[in-house]
Amino acid sequence: MKLGLHIPSTTWDGGAQRLGSKLAEVVQAAESAGFETIDVADHLWQHPIMGGPEVSQIEAYTTLGFIAAHTRRVRLFALATAVSYRYAGLLAKMVTTLDVLSGGRAMLGIGAGDYPEEAQGLGLPFPPLSERFDLLEETVQACLRMWEGEHGGDEPFVGAHVRIERPLNLPQSLSRPHPPILIAGSGERRTLPLVARYADACNLRPSPEIPRQLELLRRLCEQEGRDYDAIEKTVPFGFDVGVDGSKVGEVIDKLRWLAGMGIQSVFGWVVGVDQIKPLEIMGREVIPIAAQLGVTA
């Protein structure tokens, strides 16, 4: 099992004046500890589950560029890009730029979005859910078109919601055939079929429903003619090892539970991450054991 660091919030001591230096310290410590990925939430207002709009929140792709400059190995992505916030051609270019400048370390993490108050408050489009799922599929298709070959395509991409007159993409992404695509969500009617059709990774809610959802994904992959085993099975989670490492055993037990259901990668926020010591404990006492957890489902 691989572990990634999820950064949903940067409300740390020192405020905005120290945010850049603290974030650099956090991501460098995470990379040194052995985390495989670092991802950030795609919100412009802090999500209600993390404190709501009155809490500080920084923009995802600007942040990923900053993190890329302060790391050398970890793969980088947004968990998950809200599809309606950026035009498809712009999004493909943003992920390509991140990939090129990071030396081929970008992923496209994308989903339907889940924060209408944020969108309405800042004047961003947020159509009804069914339309957002249609837009999600066309956006992934358009990104794949732009990542084709050496420079994308010259023929227009025309969908019901996305139109790109000339999907030219130079420089082209370093990740080939394209940056990996993660489609987030556990929805069985719309999300998992899109995963089976297009994605290199899924991101399911951590629940006892995972085995049933993965079995559905297996059947959907068979229908699409895709290799189920080629899709990475991931979940978001939380890591609380305690200030002194006293909760390491609890974290490992939870990871073992997830691995037993078929999960291969866990993207977790670390309690006390800005204190750095929890990252060091993760690297010393959790990540090596997680690497030995095999998939049994």
C-alpha positions in Angstrom: 0.0 0.0 0.0 1.2 3.5 -0.9 0.5 6.6 1.2 0.0 10.1 0.0 -0.3 13.4 1.9 -3.5 15.2 1.4 -3.4 19.0 2.3 -7.0 20.2 2.6 -6.2 23.1 4.9 -3.2 25.4 5.6 -4.6 27.3 8.6 -1.4 27.1 10.5 0.4 29.2 13.1 2.0 32.4 11.7 -0.8 33.1 9.2 -0.3 34.3 5.6 3.1 35.8 6.4 4.6 32.4 7.2 2.5 30.3 5.0 4.9 29.9 2.1 7.9 28.9 4.3 5.8 26.5 6.4 4.2 24.8 3.3 7.7 24.3 1.9 8.8 22.8 5.1 5.8 20.5 5.2 6.1 19.1 1.7 9.8 18.6 1.9 9.4 16.7 5.2 6.6 14.6 3.6 8.8 13.7 0.6 11.7 12.8 3.0 9.3 10.6 5.0 8.4 8.5 2.0 5.0 9.7 1.0 4.4 8.8 -2.7 2.1 11.7 -3.6 1.0 15.2 -2.3 -2.4 16.5 -3.3 -4.4 19.6 -2.4 -8.1 20.3 -2.2 -9.6 22.3 -5.0 -11.5 25.0 -3.1 -11.4 28.7 -3.0 -13.4 29.0 0.2 -12.6 26.5 2.9 -15.1 23.6 2.9 -17.7 23.5 5.7 -16.3 20.3 7.1 -12.9 22.1 7.5 -14.3 25.3 9.1 -16.2 27.0 6.3 -15.7 30.2 4.2 -14.4 32.4 7.0 -11.3 30.1 7.3 -8.2 30.8 5.1 -8.0 28.8 1.8 -5.5 29.0 -1.0 -6.0 28.1 -4.7 -5.1 24.6 -5.8 -3.1 24.8 -9.0 -1.0 27.8 -7.9 -0.2 25.8 -4.7 0.7 22.7 -6.7 3.2 24.8 -8.8 4.8 26.0 -5.5 4.9 22.5 -4.2 6.5 21.3 -7.4 9.4 23.8 -6.9 10.0 22.5 -3.4 10.0 18.7 -4.1 11.7 16.4 -6.5 10.0 13.0 -6.4 6.3 13.0 -5.3 3.5 13.0 -7.8 1.2 16.0 -7.6 -2.5 16.6 -8.1 -5.7 18.2 -6.9 -8.2 16.1 -5.0 -10.3 16.8 -6.8 -10.5 19.5 -9.5 -14.1 20.8 -9.6 -14.9 20.3 -13.3 -17.0 23.4 -13.8 -14.4 25.8 -12.4 -12.0 25.8 -15.4 -12.6 25.4 -19.1 -11.3 22.1 -20.4 -8.6 23.5 -22.7 -7.3 25.7 -19.9 -7.3 22.8 -17.4 -5.4 20.5 -19.8 -2.9 23.3 -20.3 -2.6 23.8 -16.5 -2.0 20.1 -15.8 0.5 19.9 -18.7 2.4 22.9 -17.4 2.6 21.4 -13.9 3.7 18.1 -15.5 6.5 19.7 -17.5 7.8 22.0 -14.8 7.8 19.2 -12.2 9.6 16.8 -14.5 6.6 14.6 -15.3 5.0 14.3 -11.9 1.5 15.7 -12.5 -1.9 13.9 -12.3 -5.3 15.1 -13.3 -7.6 14.5 -10.3 -11.1 15.5 -11.2 -14.7 15.3 -10.0 -18.1 16.8 -10.3 -17.6 19.3 -7.5 -19.5 19.6 -4.2 -19.6 23.2 -2.9 -22.3 25.3 -4.6 -22.0 28.1 -2.0 -18.4 28.6 -2.9 -19.2 28.8 -6.6 -22.2 31.1 -6.2 -20.2 33.3 -3.8 -17.4 33.9 -6.3 -19.3 33.9 -9.5 -18.1 30.5 -10.8 -20.3 28.2 -12.9 -22.0 25.4 -11.0 -24.7 23.8 -13.2 -27.0 21.0 -12.0 -25.4 17.7 -11.0 -26.4 15.8 -14.1 -24.9 18.5 -16.3 -21.8 18.5 -14.3 -21.3 14.8 -14.9 -21.8 15.4 -18.7 -19.3 18.2 -18.5 -16.9 15.9 -16.5 -16.9 13.3 -19.3 -16.4 15.8 -22.0 -13.6 17.5 -20.1 -11.7 14.3 -19.7 -12.3 13.5 -23.4 -11.0 17.0 -24.3 -7.9 16.6 -22.1 -7.1 13.3 -23.7 -7.4 14.8 -27.1 -5.0 17.6 -26.1 -2.6 15.0 -24.8 -2.5 12.9 -28.0 0.8 12.5 -29.8 3.4 15.1 -29.9 1.3 18.2 -29.9 -2.4 17.4 -29.4 -4.7 17.7 -32.3 -5.7 20.0 -35.1 -9.3 18.8 -35.5 -11.9 20.5 -33.4 -13.3 18.8 -30.3 -17.0 19.3 -30.2 -19.3 18.2 -27.4 -22.5 19.4 -25.9 -20.7 21.4 -23.3 -17.1 21.6 -24.4 -15.8 23.0 -27.8 -12.2 23.4 -28.6 -11.5 24.7 -32.1 -7.9 23.5 -32.2 -6.7 21.3 -29.3 -3.0 22.2 -29.8 -0.8 21.5 -26.7 2.8 22.7 -26.8 4.8 21.8 -24.9 3.3 18.4 -24.6 3.1 16.6 -21.3 6.2 14.7 -20.2 4.0 11.9 -18.7 3.2 9.6 -21.5 0.8 8.7 -23.0 -0.7 11.4 -20.7 -0.7 12.5 -17.1 -2.6 9.8 -15.1 -6.3 10.6 -14.6 -8.0 10.0 -11.2 -11.8 10.4 -11.2 -13.0 11.0 -7.6 -16.3 9.7 -6.2 -18.2 6.6 -5.3 -21.3 7.1 -7.4 -22.4 3.9 -9.0 -24.6 5.4 -11.7 -22.3 8.0 -13.2 -18.9 8.1 -11.5 -17.8 4.5 -11.6 -18.8 4.1 -15.3 -16.6 7.1 -16.0 -13.7 5.5 -14.1 -14.1 2.3 -16.0 -14.1 4.2 -19.3 -11.3 6.7 -18.8 -9.5 6.7 -15.5 -6.2 5.4 -14.3 -7.3 5.6 -10.7 -10.5 5.8 -8.7 -11.0 7.5 -5.3 -13.8 6.0 -3.2 -15.2 7.0 0.2 -13.6 4.8 2.9 -16.5 2.6 3.9 -17.6 -1.0 4.2 -19.2 -0.6 0.7 -15.8 -0.6 -1.0 -15.7 -4.4 -1.9 -19.1 -4.2 -3.5 -18.2 -1.0 -5.4 -15.0 -2.5 -6.6 -16.8 -5.6 -7.8 -19.1 -3.2 -9.8 -16.1 -1.5 -11.2 -14.7 -4.8 -12.3 -17.8 -5.6 -14.2 -17.9 -2.1 -15.8 -14.3 -2.6 -16.9 -15.2 -5.8 -18.5 -17.9 -4.1 -20.4 -15.5 -1.3 -21.5 -12.8 -3.8 -22.5 -10.4 -2.3 -19.9 -8.0 -4.0 -17.5 -9.5 -3.7 -14.0 -6.1 -4.3 -12.4 -4.6 -1.3 -14.3 -6.9 1.1 -12.3 -5.4 2.2 -9.0 -7.8 1.9 -6.1 -7.5 4.8 -3.7 -9.4 6.5 -0.8 -9.1 9.8 1.1 -8.5 9.3 4.8 -7.0 10.8 8.0 -3.7 10.0 9.8 -3.6 10.8 13.5 -0.5 9.1 15.0 -0.6 11.3 18.1 2.0 13.9 19.1 4.2 11.1 20.5 3.3 8.3 18.1 1.0 6.7 20.6 -1.7 6.1 18.0 0.5 4.5 15.3 -1.1 1.1 16.0 -4.6 2.5 15.3 -3.5 4.0 12.0 -1.9 0.8 10.9 -5.1 -1.2 11.8 -7.2 1.2 9.7 -4.8 0.8 6.8 -4.9 -2.9 7.1 -8.7 -2.7 7.0 -8.6 -0.7 3.8 -6.0 -3.0 2.2 -8.1 -6.0 3.0 -11.0 -4.4 1.0 -8.7 -3.9 -2.1 -7.4 -0.4 -1.6 -3.9 0.2 -2.9 -3.2 3.9 -2.1 -4.5 6.1 0.8 -4.4 9.9 0.5 -4.5 11.2 4.1 -4.4 14.5 5.9 -2.0 14.3 8.9 -3.2 15.7 12.2 -0.6 18.3 13.3 1.2 18.3 9.9 2.6 21.8 10.4 4.4 20.5 13.5 6.5 18.2 11.2 7.0 15.5 13.9 3.8 13.6 12.9 5.3 13.3 9.3 8.5 12.0 10.7 6.6 9.4 12.8 4.6 8.4 9.7 7.9 7.9 7.7 9.5 5.9 10.5 6.7 3.8 11.8 3.8 3.7 9.4 4.9 4.0 5.8 7.3 1.0 5.9 4.6 -1.2 7.4 2.0 0.1 4.9 4.3 -0.9 2.1 4.0 -4.5 3.2 0.2 -4.6 3.2 -1.0 -6.6 0.3 -4.3 -6.4 -1.5 -6.5 -9.4 -0.6 -9.7 -8.4 -2.2 
